């Protein structure tokens, strides 16, 4: 799975290299031109693709794809001034970009034909775009690209049935995309200010991309965006730009972190309405809780399937002390006190649930935490004054949670700051961002310390960890309690953002993230044990259902399929952690002998335990 | 039988350690003591209970009866407390933290000698940085000692087998133990690696850590140990110097078995061998003329 596969550098389509480059460059250039033509005759398809001379909607994505393809083709051709784009010197980036442009364009055309009822609705410009993107891709495939040798392909047997399956498998067997990274060319030394400018520019582009994704107004645009961004990200990775940027951010660590959060904090200033800021603040809540879960799952290796309960404890605590008219407690704490109370209540629940359950390992722990997660919801539903003491109003929850006021700054009203209006959700977004920063800080500092190493050791081999002097029960409880506290803290903000706390928000699996299943999925999808992984995973898992309305009915099905595909193709998640990356560095070395020991060998079991 | 005439307190005193799994008594009333600056071997045929005894010593098993003391302090049967007291161990089947780097593996071994908790890690005060630096320095010393320095940033899983064994020893030493328990440290090693391990164990002893080692390689054991204890079917058969143990007939019997009553004498063996030789010669003469015997059933005929 992670061992380097033998690669060869041959074109898929045999053509002279110069011819291939001319074809690709011409294809990309014509693609750019084709976006200025009309693709359809009516504005019934969203985004207005009817105007000649002015690209709109999805045409802009094709335009960007075309520009990038052209730039990387010329870069691989060693065009002066553009060589910095491909530090690896390979041609794979061109191929990925050409494929991404083709996919976005053809998706657009198919969507037009599908929505408006037939290919007749395409204007000649659409056909030209289809042809030019195909030309660019064929040209890119005639470049010498790194791919696996035919002999190294796994033999799959006869599982690929159906025309589509056969076709996809055929394409895969023809192209054989390689996975082994190429070495980078040595970087040209730059002055420190230039490096910092590059970092700032990179985060600026990232902010723009994310903002564009959140601001997409219709599902087709979001799908096209997702396709192009995925291929472009793969291309940047293959080109070595990501690795180069990572060297820079490691060198200027503090500046990079500051730049990242400055970019995140700049988001609400780009918004004039609350519509997308609400999405953004929900993504932040989801991501922060996922990062908290990553302490438990990613570092300590404890599979917690009831994690959302801790978010619920925090939210309910904050709701009870918020001064809401529906609250059974007649108190109104200031926010800092409410946040501390919520976090503390979660901590207590974490210890109460953790102390008996953490004596279990693996699957048993997962089942018990799943049970506790449901027990929390059912208990909250029953504390309504009829079935139990009156605390939570049962299924009705606690509505009318008042808006926060911090140091006289009311979160419920718009404020004018630096020429832009900060809407109520923008205020909450900035508050939540502070909490996200806090959680990121806690995660990175705890993870990179004696305690964090002990957690990872427990995850790797609990018996060996205890034999090395680690009190595994105490440390597991610490991880569980820390995770619970962080979720509780996020919950206190969530209660104010949604202005209600109802039991339905805190289920194992439901239509709206965050819930336990989606939290876990965000961690696994993004990459366990990393900081950026759960943030990215949470953003994707929140945005995709929010943007693609047609998926709503099939959401859990699509989600399950996506997880299966991910486990098959990239089990380490989108962003693998440092340790898994290290596996690529040491090649040709022995693996650990089989770690599944026969029962009864050294210390597999502990008598009386 | 102890030949060491030391007056120092023993680092390990096991008295009457018994481990019973249901009806099976894996270890029966074993007494053993190890003194500082001593290398003691623990040998015995497969299934004699050596590893079970180790697990009782390190708290992985709670012995049915008996007690284990480190420097005259009775140890509770909790692995992390045993490690904290000063007994470190390696495992028969290597148990490294496969997805941690070599350096991190050793740092985990140092866990019990440091105190920095979660809040220290979150606040990152000067004391935290000092402690981290000291731990890293100690870990690097141990990597230097075991010759793993060039591999410090590799993942443990990517080390070759012999170096994984070394890393396990380095991790155990990182807990600054007074006694190191090695469970078959040279299993699967070639002679060169075995010799290197022998040098390493001597070096560990010279640094002041007593060693108790389980091993099947007798040359290794007899070169290395000051004293050897023999465990057979859960009971300690004998204990003494390498020479005394090597000469002990009961030990030979435990490994090779005893001749049974009606065992053939030398004359009978010679007679049988002569008869066999004559038969082979006769068969060779007939081989050219004789057809293959039809009576030999081919495998498919048996169906």
Interface residues (C-beta under 8 A of the other chain):
Chain A: X441 X442 X445 X446 X448 X449 X450 X451 X452 X453 X454 X456 X457 X460 X461 X463 X464 X465 X466 X467 X468 X469 X470 X471 X472 X478 X482 X579 X580 X582 X583 X585 X586 X589 X590 X591 X592 X593 X595 X597 X601 X602 X603 X606 X607 X608
Chain B: X19 X21 X51 X54 X55 X58 X60 X61 X62 X78 X79 X80 X83 X84 X88 X89 X91 X92 X93 X94 X95 X96 X97 X98 X99 X100 X101 X104 X107 X108 X109 X111 X112 X114 X116 X117 X118 X120 X121 X122 X124 X128 X131 X132 X135 X153 X154 X155 X156 X157 X158 X159 X160 X161 X164 X171 X172 X174 X175 X183
